[in-house]
Amino acid sequence: MCRNIKTLANFEPPATIDEVRASALQFVRKLSGSTHPSHANEEAFNRAVDEVTASAERLIQSLQTKAPPRNREEEMRKARERSQKRFA
């Protein structure tokens, strides 16, 4: 799957609707093979983004876990370390 789509569940503070929409946009772009749809496909593209956003938001809100919420700064630090090891 697309590396740009980030895990959004179980964070404190919770994922914002903007973060969920950005992930949905990346997903629809990947599926459609287009970053900017043609004028003829724009309505279908935007509708798909809206539907995926709504579905993802429902999913994230309904997930249950006993794990403690993750810290965004800590997760970003770990990602930077993995990136440095990978591209060093």
C-alpha positions in Angstrom: 0.0 0.0 0.0 1.0 3.6 -0.2 3.7 4.6 2.2 2.2 8.0 2.7 -0.9 6.8 4.4 -0.3 6.8 8.2 -1.9 4.9 11.0 -4.5 7.2 12.6 -6.0 4.9 15.3 -5.2 5.1 19.0 -3.5 8.4 19.2 -3.8 11.1 21.9 -5.1 13.5 20.8 -7.3 11.6 18.3 -6.8 12.0 14.6 -8.4 15.1 13.2 -10.9 15.0 10.3 -8.2 16.8 8.2 -5.8 13.9 8.9 -8.4 11.3 8.0 -9.4 13.2 4.8 -5.7 13.5 3.8 -5.3 9.7 4.1 -8.6 9.2 2.2 -7.3 11.5 -0.6 -4.0 9.5 -0.8 -6.0 6.2 -1.0 -8.3 7.5 -3.8 -5.3 8.9 -5.7 -3.6 5.5 -5.4 -6.7 3.6 -6.6 -7.4 6.0 -9.4 -3.8 6.4 -10.6 -4.4 10.1 -10.7 -3.3 12.9 -8.4 -5.5 15.5 -10.3 -8.6 14.0 -12.0 -9.8 15.3 -15.3 -12.7 17.7 -15.3 -14.9 14.8 -16.4 -13.9 12.6 -13.5 -13.6 15.3 -10.8 -17.1 14.7 -9.3 -16.6 11.0 -9.0 -13.1 11.5 -7.6 -14.3 14.0 -4.9 -17.3 11.8 -4.1 -15.0 8.8 -3.5 -12.8 11.0 -1.2 -15.8 12.0 0.8 -17.1 8.4 1.1 -13.7 7.0 2.1 -13.3 9.8 4.6 -16.6 9.0 6.2 -15.9 5.3 6.3 -12.4 5.8 7.8 -13.8 8.2 10.4 -16.4 5.6 11.5 -13.8 2.9 11.6 -11.3 4.9 13.7 -14.1 6.0 16.1 -15.4 2.4 16.5 -12.0 0.7 17.1 -11.4 -0.5 20.6 -8.1 -1.3 22.2 -6.6 -1.9 25.6 -3.3 -0.5 24.5 -2.4 2.9 25.8 -2.8 5.8 23.3 0.3 6.5 21.2 2.2 9.7 21.4 2.5 11.6 18.1 5.9 13.1 18.8 7.3 9.7 19.9 5.9 8.0 16.7 7.4 10.7 14.5 10.8 10.3 16.3 10.7 6.5 15.7 9.8 7.1 12.0 12.7 9.5 11.6 15.1 6.9 13.1 13.8 4.2 10.8 14.2 6.5 7.8 17.8 7.3 8.8 18.7 3.7 9.1 17.0 2.9 5.8 18.6 5.7 3.8 21.9 6.0 5.6 
